[in-house]
């Protein structure tokens, strides 16, 4: 009977050690994920493509109008080539993260970075397409 108690005690202690190991692993995983997210947002990890675009007047994107200024246009990660994120220059405020359509850059349009649509008087023109610098295709916003 003493052995049974000893075995149960050992089993209970082993179970406690297993539980503690799981807790440590969970906390460690959370820390790693937090550091990875922090590294990405602070610019330590480069996105697939990032451009800074300056507008002299207000422009519209799906669901948001941006005042004149410089904004960060980027494809956040590899494998997400149709997703575009638009944020403040320093990346602190994200204005849009959206799926887009891939479109070919027009012939002779090597220096075009953004294509704007026509706008009614008093409204901001829509950003129709962003052409990442050095790329042969662009990202068309879906309105």
N, CA, C and O atoms as CSV, one atom per row, in Angstrom:
chain,resi,resn,atom,element,x,y,z
A,1,UNK,N,N,0.808,-1.184,0.000
A,1,UNK,CA,C,0.000,0.000,0.000
A,1,UNK,C,C,0.857,1.254,0.000
A,1,UNK,O,O,0.474,2.262,-0.595
A,2,UNK,N,N,1.979,1.213,0.639
A,2,UNK,CA,C,2.880,2.360,0.647
A,2,UNK,C,C,3.403,2.612,-0.763
A,2,UNK,O,O,3.551,3.757,-1.190
A,3,UNK,N,N,3.681,1.509,-1.485
A,3,UNK,CA,C,4.173,1.663,-2.852
A,3,UNK,C,C,3.128,2.325,-3.736
A,3,UNK,O,O,3.466,3.162,-4.572
A,4,UNK,N,N,1.870,1.963,-3.562
A,4,UNK,CA,C,0.811,2.566,-4.366
A,4,UNK,C,C,0.755,4.059,-4.123
A,4,UNK,O,O,0.621,4.844,-5.062
A,5,UNK,N,N,0.857,4.451,-2.861
A,5,UNK,CA,C,0.848,5.869,-2.536
A,5,UNK,C,C,2.059,6.539,-3.165
A,5,UNK,O,O,1.955,7.632,-3.723
A,6,UNK,N,N,3.216,5.873,-3.072
A,6,UNK,CA,C,4.427,6.425,-3.680
A,6,UNK,C,C,4.285,6.576,-5.189
A,6,UNK,O,O,4.732,7.569,-5.762
A,7,UNK,N,N,3.663,5.592,-5.830
A,7,UNK,CA,C,3.468,5.662,-7.280
A,7,UNK,C,C,2.506,6.788,-7.615
A,7,UNK,O,O,2.741,7.556,-8.549
A,8,UNK,N,N,1.426,6.887,-6.855
A,8,UNK,CA,C,0.468,7.963,-7.103
A,8,UNK,C,C,1.111,9.317,-6.870
A,8,UNK,O,O,0.876,10.260,-7.626
A,9,UNK,N,N,1.912,9.413,-5.838
A,9,UNK,CA,C,2.595,10.668,-5.562
A,9,UNK,C,C,3.538,11.012,-6.707
A,9,UNK,O,O,3.572,12.154,-7.166
A,10,UNK,N,N,4.299,10.034,-7.166
A,10,UNK,CA,C,5.215,10.262,-8.277
A,10,UNK,C,C,4.438,10.662,-9.530
A,10,UNK,O,O,4.855,11.557,-10.266
A,11,UNK,N,N,3.326,10.008,-9.764
A,11,UNK,CA,C,2.508,10.338,-10.925
A,11,UNK,C,C,1.983,11.762,-10.802
A,11,UNK,O,O,1.980,12.508,-11.780
A,12,UNK,N,N,1.542,12.141,-9.617
A,12,UNK,CA,C,1.011,13.479,-9.400
A,12,UNK,C,C,2.113,14.515,-9.605
A,12,UNK,O,O,1.887,15.550,-10.231
A,13,UNK,N,N,3.314,14.234,-9.074
A,13,UNK,CA,C,4.420,15.166,-9.260
A,13,UNK,C,C,4.803,15.259,-10.726
A,13,UNK,O,O,5.102,16.350,-11.211
A,14,UNK,N,N,4.802,14.139,-11.448
A,14,UNK,CA,C,5.105,14.142,-12.878
A,14,UNK,C,C,4.081,14.957,-13.646
A,14,UNK,O,O,4.434,15.690,-14.570
A,15,UNK,N,N,2.824,14.836,-13.275
A,15,UNK,CA,C,1.759,15.585,-13.920
A,15,UNK,C,C,1.934,17.078,-13.677
A,15,UNK,O,O,1.718,17.883,-14.583
A,16,UNK,N,N,2.324,17.454,-12.458
A,16,UNK,CA,C,2.560,18.863,-12.137
A,16,UNK,C,C,3.740,19.399,-12.954
A,16,UNK,O,O,3.700,20.529,-13.440
A,17,UNK,N,N,4.792,18.582,-13.102
A,17,UNK,CA,C,5.943,19.012,-13.888
A,17,UNK,C,C,5.549,19.177,-15.358
A,17,UNK,O,O,5.985,20.118,-16.021
A,18,UNK,N,N,4.717,18.249,-15.864
A,18,UNK,CA,C,4.250,18.341,-17.244
A,18,UNK,C,C,3.423,19.609,-17.442
A,18,UNK,O,O,3.585,20.307,-18.443
A,19,UNK,N,N,2.541,19.907,-16.494
A,19,UNK,CA,C,1.709,21.107,-16.563
A,19,UNK,C,C,2.578,22.354,-16.536
A,19,UNK,O,O,2.336,23.293,-17.294
A,20,UNK,N,N,3.588,22.374,-15.670
A,20,UNK,CA,C,4.478,23.523,-15.571
A,20,UNK,C,C,5.266,23.689,-16.878
A,20,UNK,O,O,5.469,24.813,-17.339
A,21,UNK,N,N,5.702,22.592,-17.465
A,21,UNK,CA,C,6.430,22.645,-18.732
A,21,UNK,C,C,5.541,23.221,-19.830
A,21,UNK,O,O,5.999,24.028,-20.639
A,22,UNK,N,N,4.266,22.809,-19.864
A,22,UNK,CA,C,3.333,23.351,-20.849
A,22,UNK,C,C,3.140,24.850,-20.662
A,22,UNK,O,O,3.100,25.601,-21.636
A,23,UNK,N,N,3.022,25.284,-19.416
A,23,UNK,CA,C,2.846,26.713,-19.136
A,23,UNK,C,C,4.066,27.501,-19.603
A,23,UNK,O,O,3.927,28.564,-20.208
A,24,UNK,N,N,5.248,26.988,-19.326
A,24,UNK,CA,C,6.471,27.665,-19.749
A,24,UNK,C,C,6.542,27.735,-21.269
A,24,UNK,O,O,6.925,28.764,-21.826
A,25,UNK,N,N,6.176,26.650,-21.940
A,25,UNK,CA,C,6.182,26.626,-23.407
A,25,UNK,C,C,5.182,27.631,-23.970
A,25,UNK,O,O,5.471,28.314,-24.953
A,26,UNK,N,N,4.007,27.722,-23.349
A,26,UNK,CA,C,2.984,28.665,-23.823
A,26,UNK,C,C,3.459,30.103,-23.656
A,26,UNK,O,O,3.297,30.922,-24.561
A,27,UNK,N,N,4.043,30.411,-22.507
A,27,UNK,CA,C,4.548,31.769,-22.265
A,27,UNK,C,C,5.681,32.085,-23.239
A,27,UNK,O,O,5.747,33.188,-23.782
A,28,UNK,N,N,6.564,31.127,-23.458
A,28,UNK,CA,C,7.667,31.324,-24.399
A,28,UNK,C,C,7.171,31.571,-25.809
A,28,UNK,O,O,7.688,32.441,-26.511
A,29,UNK,N,N,6.168,30.808,-26.228
A,29,UNK,CA,C,5.592,30.987,-27.564
A,29,UNK,C,C,4.956,32.364,-27.701
A,29,UNK,O,O,5.109,33.024,-28.729
A,30,UNK,N,N,4.249,32.791,-26.675
A,30,UNK,CA,C,3.624,34.113,-26.704
A,30,UNK,C,C,4.681,35.211,-26.812
A,30,UNK,O,O,4.493,36.186,-27.539
A,31,UNK,N,N,5.778,35.055,-26.101
A,31,UNK,CA,C,6.863,36.037,-26.179
A,31,UNK,C,C,7.471,36.083,-27.571
A,31,UNK,O,O,7.727,37.165,-28.100
A,32,UNK,N,N,7.703,34.934,-28.163
A,32,UNK,CA,C,8.279,34.886,-29.508
A,32,UNK,C,C,7.339,35.549,-30.512
A,32,UNK,O,O,7.788,36.334,-31.348
A,33,UNK,N,N,6.039,35.246,-30.442
A,33,UNK,CA,C,5.076,35.870,-31.346
A,33,UNK,C,C,5.023,37.375,-31.142
A,33,UNK,O,O,4.960,38.133,-32.110
A,34,UNK,N,N,5.047,37.807,-29.900
A,34,UNK,CA,C,5.041,39.237,-29.601
A,34,UNK,C,C,6.271,39.934,-30.152
A,34,UNK,O,O,6.168,41.026,-30.711
A,35,UNK,N,N,7.425,39.317,-30.001
A,35,UNK,CA,C,8.657,39.901,-30.531
A,35,UNK,C,C,8.635,39.946,-32.055
A,35,UNK,O,O,9.104,40.912,-32.656
A,36,UNK,N,N,8.095,38.908,-32.679
A,36,UNK,CA,C,8.013,38.892,-34.144
A,36,UNK,C,C,7.097,40.001,-34.643
A,36,UNK,O,O,7.428,40.690,-35.608
A,37,UNK,N,N,5.956,40.180,-34.001
A,37,UNK,CA,C,5.030,41.248,-34.396
A,37,UNK,C,C,5.673,42.614,-34.178
A,37,UNK,O,O,5.529,43.511,-35.008
A,38,UNK,N,N,6.369,42.767,-33.084
A,38,UNK,CA,C,7.058,44.024,-32.794
A,38,UNK,C,C,8.153,44.286,-33.812
A,38,UNK,O,O,8.323,45.418,-34.266
A,39,UNK,N,N,8.893,43.254,-34.173
A,39,UNK,CA,C,9.973,43.404,-35.154
A,39,UNK,C,C,9.411,43.820,-36.500
A,39,UNK,O,O,9.991,44.669,-37.177
A,40,UNK,N,N,8.278,43.227,-36.902
A,40,UNK,CA,C,7.677,43.585,-38.183
A,40,UNK,C,C,7.199,45.026,-38.162
A,40,UNK,O,O,7.482,45.788,-39.086
A,41,UNK,N,N,6.467,45.411,-37.104
A,41,UNK,CA,C,5.895,46.755,-37.062
A,41,UNK,C,C,6.966,47.829,-36.919
A,41,UNK,O,O,6.752,48.964,-37.344
A,42,UNK,N,N,8.112,47.496,-36.331
A,42,UNK,CA,C,9.172,48.488,-36.180
A,42,UNK,C,C,10.103,48.512,-37.383
A,42,UNK,O,O,11.028,49.322,-37.430
A,43,UNK,N,N,9.871,47.634,-38.360
A,43,UNK,CA,C,10.656,47.653,-39.574
A,43,UNK,C,C,11.866,46.732,-39.557
A,43,UNK,O,O,12.645,46.763,-40.509
A,44,UNK,N,N,12.066,45.927,-38.544
A,44,UNK,CA,C,13.199,45.001,-38.512
A,44,UNK,C,C,13.053,43.937,-39.579
A,44,UNK,O,O,14.040,43.493,-40.166
A,45,UNK,N,N,11.822,43.530,-39.829
A,45,UNK,CA,C,11.549,42.530,-40.858
A,45,UNK,C,C,10.981,43.274,-42.057
A,45,UNK,O,O,9.948,43.934,-41.940
A,46,UNK,N,N,11.629,43.179,-43.192
A,46,UNK,CA,C,11.176,43.893,-44.372
A,46,UNK,C,C,9.995,43.190,-45.014
A,46,UNK,O,O,9.983,41.965,-45.131
A,47,UNK,N,N,9.003,43.963,-45.429
A,47,UNK,CA,C,7.895,43.363,-46.173
A,47,UNK,C,C,8.372,43.017,-47.579
A,47,UNK,O,O,9.498,43.339,-47.958
A,48,UNK,N,N,7.524,42.373,-48.332
A,48,UNK,CA,C,7.855,41.997,-49.693
A,48,UNK,C,C,8.188,43.240,-50.523
A,48,UNK,O,O,9.155,43.234,-51.284
A,49,UNK,N,N,7.402,44.289,-50.380
A,49,UNK,CA,C,7.663,45.532,-51.104
A,49,UNK,C,C,7.066,46.699,-50.329
A,49,UNK,O,O,5.963,46.592,-49.793
A,50,UNK,N,N,7.791,47.814,-50.268
A,50,UNK,CA,C,7.320,49.009,-49.563
A,50,UNK,C,C,7.750,50.242,-50.343
A,50,UNK,O,O,8.910,50.371,-50.733
A,51,UNK,N,N,6.789,51.158,-50.569
A,51,UNK,CA,C,7.061,52.452,-51.187
A,51,UNK,C,C,6.453,53.540,-50.324
A,51,UNK,O,O,5.475,53.314,-49.611
A,52,UNK,N,N,7.043,54.719,-50.400
A,52,UNK,CA,C,6.479,55.895,-49.740
A,52,UNK,C,C,5.948,56.798,-50.842
A,52,UNK,O,O,6.677,57.181,-51.756
A,53,UNK,N,N,4.654,57.135,-50.740
A,53,UNK,CA,C,4.001,57.937,-51.771
A,53,UNK,C,C,3.508,59.228,-51.129
A,53,UNK,O,O,2.847,59.212,-50.090
A,54,UNK,N,N,3.847,60.353,-51.772
A,54,UNK,CA,C,3.436,61.666,-51.260
A,54,UNK,C,C,2.356,62.234,-52.168
A,54,UNK,O,O,2.508,62.259,-53.389
A,55,UNK,N,N,1.271,62.688,-51.565
A,55,UNK,CA,C,0.164,63.311,-52.287
A,55,UNK,C,C,0.103,64.784,-51.902
A,55,UNK,O,O,0.211,65.124,-50.724
A,56,UNK,N,N,-0.070,65.666,-52.899
A,56,UNK,CA,C,-0.146,67.108,-52.630
A,56,UNK,C,C,-1.549,67.541,-52.223
A,56,UNK,O,O,-1.743,68.654,-51.733
A,57,UNK,N,N,-2.519,66.669,-52.424
A,57,UNK,CA,C,-3.889,66.945,-52.027
A,57,UNK,C,C,-4.523,65.675,-51.486
A,57,UNK,O,O,-3.902,64.612,-51.469
A,58,UNK,N,N,-5.763,65.800,-51.047
A,58,UNK,CA,C,-6.476,64.650,-50.494
A,58,UNK,C,C,-6.721,63.608,-51.586
A,58,UNK,O,O,-6.946,63.954,-52.746
A,59,UNK,N,N,-6.674,62.332,-51.206
A,59,UNK,CA,C,-6.990,61.218,-52.103
A,59,UNK,C,C,-7.882,60.234,-51.348
A,59,UNK,O,O,-7.905,60.198,-50.118
A,60,UNK,N,N,-8.611,59.445,-52.123
A,60,UNK,CA,C,-9.515,58.463,-51.519
A,60,UNK,C,C,-9.019,57.047,-51.803
A,60,UNK,O,O,-8.519,56.745,-52.886
A,61,UNK,N,N,-9.171,56.206,-50.811
A,61,UNK,CA,C,-8.983,54.760,-50.927
A,61,UNK,C,C,-10.295,54.136,-50.473
A,61,UNK,O,O,-11.106,54.829,-49.858
A,62,UNK,N,N,-10.537,52.876,-50.744
A,62,UNK,CA,C,-11.799,52.268,-50.314
A,62,UNK,C,C,-12.059,52.481,-48.816
A,62,UNK,O,O,-11.334,51.966,-47.965
A,63,UNK,N,N,-13.102,53.245,-48.521
A,63,UNK,CA,C,-13.524,53.452,-47.140
A,63,UNK,C,C,-12.797,54.535,-46.374
A,63,UNK,O,O,-13.086,54.740,-45.195
A,64,UNK,N,N,-11.858,55.243,-47.003
A,64,UNK,CA,C,-11.106,56.262,-46.271
A,64,UNK,C,C,-10.614,57.351,-47.229
A,64,UNK,O,O,-10.267,57.075,-48.377
A,65,UNK,N,N,-10.591,58.588,-46.734
A,65,UNK,CA,C,-10.004,59.696,-47.476
A,65,UNK,C,C,-8.770,60.145,-46.712
A,65,UNK,O,O,-8.835,60.412,-45.512
A,66,UNK,N,N,-7.650,60.226,-47.410
A,66,UNK,CA,C,-6.389,60.618,-46.797
A,66,UNK,C,C,-6.091,62.074,-47.130
A,66,UNK,O,O,-6.204,62.471,-48.290
A,67,UNK,N,N,-5.715,62.874,-46.146
A,67,UNK,CA,C,-5.313,64.251,-46.449
A,67,UNK,C,C,-3.938,64.252,-47.136
A,67,UNK,O,O,-3.255,63.229,-47.174
A,68,UNK,N,N,-3.550,65.400,-47.673
A,68,UNK,CA,C,-2.229,65.520,-48.296
A,68,UNK,C,C,-1.174,65.035,-47.313
A,68,UNK,O,O,-1.282,65.265,-46.108
A,69,UNK,N,N,-0.150,64.361,-47.837
A,69,UNK,CA,C,0.913,63.863,-46.971
A,69,UNK,C,C,1.604,62.672,-47.597
A,69,UNK,O,O,1.327,62.304,-48.739
A,70,UNK,N,N,2.508,62.071,-46.836
A,70,UNK,CA,C,3.264,60.911,-47.300
A,70,UNK,C,C,2.761,59.670,-46.601
A,70,UNK,O,O,2.576,59.663,-45.384
A,71,UNK,N,N,2.540,58.620,-47.370
A,71,UNK,CA,C,1.974,57.378,-46.858
A,71,UNK,C,C,2.825,56.190,-47.285
A,71,UNK,O,O,3.518,56.231,-48.301
A,72,UNK,N,N,2.756,55.139,-46.489
A,72,UNK,CA,C,3.486,53.899,-46.747
A,72,UNK,C,C,2.537,52.921,-47.437
A,72,UNK,O,O,1.513,52.537,-46.871
A,73,UNK,N,N,2.883,52.524,-48.658
A,73,UNK,CA,C,2.148,51.504,-49.400
A,73,UNK,C,C,3.025,50.268,-49.370
A,73,UNK,O,O,4.207,50.341,-49.706
A,74,UNK,N,N,2.461,49.123,-48.971
A,74,UNK,CA,C,3.290,47.921,-48.915
A,74,UNK,C,C,2.498,46.647,-49.113
A,74,UNK,O,O,1.299,46.574,-48.846
A,75,UNK,N,N,3.215,45.649,-49.590
A,75,UNK,CA,C,2.714,44.280,-49.642
A,75,UNK,C,C,3.307,43.647,-48.393
A,75,UNK,O,O,4.516,43.426,-48.332
A,76,UNK,N,N,2.475,43.350,-47.389
A,76,UNK,CA,C,2.996,42.993,-46.060
A,76,UNK,C,C,3.899,41.770,-45.988
A,76,UNK,O,O,4.909,41.811,-45.286
A,77,UNK,N,N,3.577,40.685,-46.686
A,77,UNK,CA,C,4.379,39.468,-46.560
A,77,UNK,C,C,4.416,38.724,-47.872
A,77,UNK,O,O,3.558,38.914,-48.734
A,78,UNK,N,N,5.408,37.882,-48.016
A,78,UNK,CA,C,5.502,37.037,-49.210
A,78,UNK,C,C,4.336,36.058,-49.209
A,78,UNK,O,O,3.923,35.570,-48.157
A,79,UNK,N,N,3.819,35.781,-50.373
A,79,UNK,CA,C,2.676,34.883,-50.478
A,79,UNK,C,C,1.360,35.623,-50.340
A,79,UNK,O,O,0.291,35.047,-50.544
A,80,UNK,N,N,1.440,36.912,-49.990
A,80,UNK,CA,C,0.237,37.727,-49.865
A,80,UNK,C,C,0.294,38.838,-50.895
A,80,UNK,O,O,-0.050,39.983,-50.600
A,81,UNK,N,N,0.731,38.503,-52.111
A,81,UNK,CA,C,0.954,39.495,-53.145
A,81,UNK,C,C,-0.249,40.311,-53.531
A,81,UNK,O,O,-0.087,41.394,-54.094
A,82,UNK,N,N,-1.450,39.844,-53.256
A,82,UNK,CA,C,-2.632,40.630,-53.612
A,82,UNK,C,C,-3.110,41.499,-52.462
A,82,UNK,O,O,-4.034,42.294,-52.638
A,83,UNK,N,N,-2.508,41.367,-51.298
A,83,UNK,CA,C,-2.886,42.206,-50.156
A,83,UNK,C,C,-1.990,43.432,-50.119
A,83,UNK,O,O,-0.767,43.325,-50.214
A,84,UNK,N,N,-2.611,44.600,-49.981
A,84,UNK,CA,C,-1.870,45.852,-49.864
A,84,UNK,C,C,-2.287,46.525,-48.568
A,84,UNK,O,O,-3.462,46.534,-48.200
A,85,UNK,N,N,-1.305,47.082,-47.892
A,85,UNK,CA,C,-1.552,47.838,-46.667
A,85,UNK,C,C,-1.083,49.268,-46.893
A,85,UNK,O,O,0.001,49.499,-47.429
A,86,UNK,N,N,-1.912,50.230,-46.477
A,86,UNK,CA,C,-1.556,51.648,-46.574
A,86,UNK,C,C,-1.592,52.211,-45.169
A,86,UNK,O,O,-2.593,52.094,-44.463
A,87,UNK,N,N,-0.487,52.824,-44.772
A,87,UNK,CA,C,-0.394,53.351,-43.413
A,87,UNK,C,C,0.299,54.704,-43.418
A,87,UNK,O,O,0.750,55.187,-44.457
A,88,UNK,N,N,0.375,55.304,-42.240
A,88,UNK,CA,C,1.111,56.556,-42.100
A,88,UNK,C,C,2.569,56.309,-42.443
A,88,UNK,O,O,3.015,55.162,-42.485
A,89,UNK,N,N,3.302,57.363,-42.684
A,89,UNK,CA,C,4.711,57.221,-43.088
A,89,UNK,C,C,5.505,56.355,-42.115
A,89,UNK,O,O,6.310,55.525,-42.539
A,90,UNK,N,N,5.283,56.542,-40.809
A,90,UNK,CA,C,6.038,55.773,-39.812
A,90,UNK,C,C,5.383,54.430,-39.495
A,90,UNK,O,O,5.928,53.651,-38.712
A,91,UNK,N,N,4.229,54.147,-40.087
A,91,UNK,CA,C,3.563,52.864,-39.893
A,91,UNK,C,C,2.741,52.758,-38.626
A,91,UNK,O,O,2.198,51.693,-38.332
A,92,UNK,N,N,2.636,53.842,-37.868
A,92,UNK,CA,C,1.882,53.797,-36.609
A,92,UNK,C,C,0.377,53.639,-36.822
A,92,UNK,O,O,-0.302,52.998,-36.020
A,93,UNK,N,N,-0.145,54.225,-37.904
A,93,UNK,CA,C,-1.590,54.149,-38.145
A,93,UNK,C,C,-1.848,53.491,-39.494
A,93,UNK,O,O,-1.369,53.965,-40.524
A,94,UNK,N,N,-2.602,52.408,-39.484
A,94,UNK,CA,C,-2.962,51.706,-40.717
A,94,UNK,C,C,-4.314,52.235,-41.181
A,94,UNK,O,O,-5.292,52.209,-40.434
A,95,UNK,N,N,-4.358,52.712,-42.419
A,95,UNK,CA,C,-5.592,53.252,-42.978
A,95,UNK,C,C,-6.366,52.218,-43.773
A,95,UNK,O,O,-7.592,52.280,-43.857
A,96,UNK,N,N,-5.646,51.262,-44.361
A,96,UNK,CA,C,-6.307,50.277,-45.217
A,96,UNK,C,C,-5.438,49.037,-45.334
A,96,UNK,O,O,-4.227,49.138,-45.532
A,97,UNK,N,N,-6.045,47.883,-45.214
A,97,UNK,CA,C,-5.425,46.611,-45.571
A,97,UNK,C,C,-6.485,45.868,-46.357
A,97,UNK,O,O,-7.554,45.553,-45.836
A,98,UNK,N,N,-6.176,45.585,-47.642
A,98,UNK,CA,C,-7.218,45.086,-48.530
A,98,UNK,C,C,-6.635,44.176,-49.612
A,98,UNK,O,O,-5.484,44.329,-50.021
A,99,UNK,N,N,-7.456,43.228,-50.065
A,99,UNK,CA,C,-7.119,42.455,-51.240
A,99,UNK,C,C,-7.226,43.378,-52.449
A,99,UNK,O,O,-8.089,44.256,-52.488
A,100,UNK,N,N,-6.360,43.184,-53.426
A,100,UNK,CA,C,-6.362,43.988,-54.637
A,100,UNK,C,C,-6.271,43.055,-55.845
A,100,UNK,O,O,-6.035,41.855,-55.703
A,101,UNK,N,N,-6.460,43.622,-57.020
A,101,UNK,CA,C,-6.279,42.875,-58.267
A,101,UNK,C,C,-4.925,43.226,-58.849
A,101,UNK,O,O,-4.495,44.378,-58.784
A,102,UNK,N,N,-4.254,42.243,-59.415
A,102,UNK,CA,C,-2.980,42.487,-60.078
A,102,UNK,C,C,-3.250,42.985,-61.492
A,102,UNK,O,O,-4.059,42.400,-62.213
A,103,UNK,N,N,-2.569,44.074,-61.898
A,103,UNK,CA,C,-2.702,44.635,-63.245
A,103,UNK,C,C,-1.314,44.925,-63.799
A,103,UNK,O,O,-0.381,45.208,-63.047
A,104,UNK,N,N,-1.186,44.854,-65.109
A,104,UNK,CA,C,0.097,45.128,-65.763
A,104,UNK,C,C,0.357,46.634,-65.799
A,104,UNK,O,O,-0.563,47.437,-65.958
A,105,UNK,N,N,1.625,46.994,-65.648
A,105,UNK,CA,C,2.037,48.396,-65.770
A,105,UNK,C,C,1.891,48.790,-67.239
A,105,UNK,O,O,2.270,48.025,-68.126
A,106,UNK,N,N,1.341,49.983,-67.504
A,106,UNK,CA,C,1.207,50.409,-68.902
A,106,UNK,C,C,2.582,50.577,-69.558
A,106,UNK,O,O,3.558,50.911,-68.888
A,107,UNK,N,N,2.650,50.344,-70.873
A,107,UNK,CA,C,3.912,50.544,-71.599
A,107,UNK,C,C,4.357,51.989,-71.453
A,107,UNK,O,O,3.556,52.915,-71.579
A,108,UNK,N,N,5.611,52.166,-71.191
A,108,UNK,CA,C,6.138,53.520,-71.026
A,108,UNK,C,C,5.781,54.144,-69.691
A,108,UNK,O,O,6.051,55.324,-69.465
A,109,UNK,N,N,5.174,53.365,-68.801
A,109,UNK,CA,C,4.766,53.909,-67.506
A,109,UNK,C,C,5.721,53.552,-66.392
A,109,UNK,O,O,5.304,53.370,-65.248
A,110,UNK,N,N,7.016,53.447,-66.714
A,110,UNK,CA,C,8.001,53.022,-65.735
A,110,UNK,C,C,8.128,53.924,-64.526
A,110,UNK,O,O,8.491,53.468,-63.442
A,111,UNK,N,N,7.828,55.210,-64.706
A,111,UNK,CA,C,7.974,56.139,-63.575
A,111,UNK,C,C,6.649,56.380,-62.854
A,111,UNK,O,O,6.618,57.077,-61.840
A,112,UNK,N,N,5.555,55.812,-63.366
A,112,UNK,CA,C,4.255,55.991,-62.716
A,112,UNK,C,C,4.232,55.166,-61.427
A,112,UNK,O,O,4.534,53.972,-61.438
A,113,UNK,N,N,3.878,55.807,-60.337
A,113,UNK,CA,C,3.813,55.104,-59.057
A,113,UNK,C,C,2.371,54.877,-58.626
A,113,UNK,O,O,2.054,53.856,-58.016
A,114,UNK,N,N,1.499,55.828,-58.942
A,114,UNK,CA,C,0.089,55.746,-58.558
A,114,UNK,C,C,-0.757,56.269,-59.713
A,114,UNK,O,O,-0.401,57.252,-60.362
A,115,UNK,N,N,-1.877,55.600,-59.960
A,115,UNK,CA,C,-2.812,56.066,-60.965
A,115,UNK,C,C,-4.089,56.489,-60.243
A,115,UNK,O,O,-4.679,55.715,-59.490
A,116,UNK,N,N,-4.503,57.732,-60.488
A,116,UNK,CA,C,-5.702,58.270,-59.843
A,116,UNK,C,C,-6.871,58.268,-60.815
A,116,UNK,O,O,-6.683,58.389,-62.025
A,117,UNK,N,N,-8.071,58.131,-60.282
A,117,UNK,CA,C,-9.277,58.225,-61.082
A,117,UNK,C,C,-9.767,59.661,-61.106
A,117,UNK,O,O,-9.279,60.513,-60.363
A,118,UNK,N,N,-10.722,59.912,-61.957
A,118,UNK,CA,C,-11.318,61.249,-62.022
A,118,UNK,C,C,-12.195,61.452,-60.802
A,118,UNK,O,O,-12.729,60.501,-60.230
A,119,UNK,N,N,-12.331,62.716,-60.415
A,119,UNK,CA,C,-13.140,63.026,-59.231
A,119,UNK,C,C,-14.097,64.163,-59.547
A,119,UNK,O,O,-13.770,65.082,-60.297
A,120,UNK,N,N,-15.275,64.084,-58.966
A,120,UNK,CA,C,-16.231,65.176,-59.086
A,120,UNK,C,C,-15.690,66.378,-58.319
A,120,UNK,O,O,-14.921,66.225,-57.370
A,121,UNK,N,N,-16.089,67.552,-58.731
A,121,UNK,CA,C,-15.642,68.783,-58.072
A,121,UNK,C,C,-15.928,68.702,-56.567
A,121,UNK,O,O,-17.038,68.374,-56.147
A,122,UNK,N,N,-14.907,69.006,-55.772
A,122,UNK,CA,C,-15.063,69.012,-54.323
A,122,UNK,C,C,-14.832,67.659,-53.656
A,122,UNK,O,O,-14.943,67.548,-52.435
A,123,UNK,N,N,-14.511,66.629,-54.439
A,123,UNK,CA,C,-14.237,65.322,-53.847
A,123,UNK,C,C,-12.800,64.900,-54.150
A,123,UNK,O,O,-12.200,65.349,-55.127
A,124,UNK,N,N,-12.276,64.055,-53.319
A,124,UNK,CA,C,-10.904,63.568,-53.501
A,124,UNK,C,C,-10.873,62.502,-54.589
A,124,UNK,O,O,-11.755,61.644,-54.628
A,125,UNK,N,N,-9.878,62.536,-55.473
A,125,UNK,CA,C,-9.775,61.477,-56.483
A,125,UNK,C,C,-9.419,60.144,-55.834
A,125,UNK,O,O,-8.715,60.093,-54.825
A,126,UNK,N,N,-9.917,59.074,-56.434
A,126,UNK,CA,C,-9.634,57.731,-55.920
A,126,UNK,C,C,-8.271,57.260,-56.416
A,126,UNK,O,O,-7.899,57.480,-57.569
A,127,UNK,N,N,-7.537,56.609,-55.520
A,127,UNK,CA,C,-6.319,55.925,-55.934
A,127,UNK,C,C,-6.797,54.630,-56.586
A,127,UNK,O,O,-7.330,53.748,-55.912
A,128,UNK,N,N,-6.605,54.521,-57.899
A,128,UNK,CA,C,-7.068,53.345,-58.633
A,128,UNK,C,C,-6.052,52.217,-58.567
A,128,UNK,O,O,-6.408,51.069,-58.299
A,129,UNK,N,N,-4.758,52.549,-58.817
A,129,UNK,CA,C,-3.715,51.527,-58.889
A,129,UNK,C,C,-2.436,52.066,-58.248
A,129,UNK,O,O,-2.081,53.233,-58.415
A,130,UNK,N,N,-1.761,51.193,-57.518
A,130,UNK,CA,C,-0.415,51.478,-57.016
A,130,UNK,C,C,0.541,50.568,-57.768
A,130,UNK,O,O,0.356,49.351,-57.804
A,131,UNK,N,N,1.559,51.160,-58.366
A,131,UNK,CA,C,2.596,50.411,-59.066
A,131,UNK,C,C,3.865,50.446,-58.212
A,131,UNK,O,O,4.554,51.466,-58.176
A,132,UNK,N,N,4.180,49.352,-57.531
A,132,UNK,CA,C,5.406,49.333,-56.731
A,132,UNK,C,C,6.624,49.641,-57.609
A,132,UNK,O,O,6.732,49.138,-58.728
A,133,UNK,N,N,7.516,50.448,-57.108
A,133,UNK,CA,C,8.708,50.837,-57.850
A,133,UNK,C,C,9.504,49.586,-58.228
A,133,UNK,O,O,9.778,48.725,-57.392
A,134,UNK,N,N,9.865,49.512,-59.512
A,134,UNK,CA,C,10.664,48.397,-59.996
A,134,UNK,C,C,9.872,47.158,-60.372
A,134,UNK,O,O,10.457,46.180,-60.838
A,135,UNK,N,N,8.568,47.169,-60.184
A,135,UNK,CA,C,7.732,46.008,-60.503
A,135,UNK,C,C,7.075,46.194,-61.874
A,135,UNK,O,O,6.837,47.322,-62.304
A,136,UNK,N,N,6.787,45.089,-62.551
A,136,UNK,CA,C,6.139,45.130,-63.858
A,136,UNK,C,C,4.623,45.152,-63.751
A,136,UNK,O,O,3.931,45.424,-64.733
A,137,UNK,N,N,4.105,44.867,-62.562
A,137,UNK,CA,C,2.650,44.876,-62.364
A,137,UNK,C,C,2.324,45.772,-61.174
A,137,UNK,O,O,3.183,46.106,-60.358
A,138,UNK,N,N,1.053,46.145,-61.111
A,138,UNK,CA,C,0.578,47.000,-60.030
A,138,UNK,C,C,-0.545,46.337,-59.272
A,138,UNK,O,O,-0.941,45.213,-59.582
A,139,UNK,N,N,-1.056,47.033,-58.278
A,139,UNK,CA,C,-2.136,46.528,-57.438
A,139,UNK,C,C,-3.336,47.486,-57.566
A,139,UNK,O,O,-3.272,48.642,-57.147
A,140,UNK,N,N,-4.420,46.981,-58.150
A,140,UNK,CA,C,-5.625,47.780,-58.369
A,140,UNK,C,C,-6.546,47.635,-57.159
A,140,UNK,O,O,-6.894,46.525,-56.757
A,141,UNK,N,N,-6.936,48.778,-56.586
A,141,UNK,CA,C,-7.827,48.763,-55.422
A,141,UNK,C,C,-9.245,48.452,-55.868
A,141,UNK,O,O,-9.675,48.864,-56.945
A,142,UNK,N,N,-9.961,47.727,-55.035
A,142,UNK,CA,C,-11.327,47.303,-55.332
A,142,UNK,C,C,-12.291,48.203,-54.570
A,142,UNK,O,O,-12.306,48.223,-53.339
A,143,UNK,N,N,-13.097,48.950,-55.329
A,143,UNK,CA,C,-14.081,49.858,-54.718
A,143,UNK,C,C,-15.453,49.268,-54.783
A,143,UNK,O,O,-16.413,49.885,-54.320
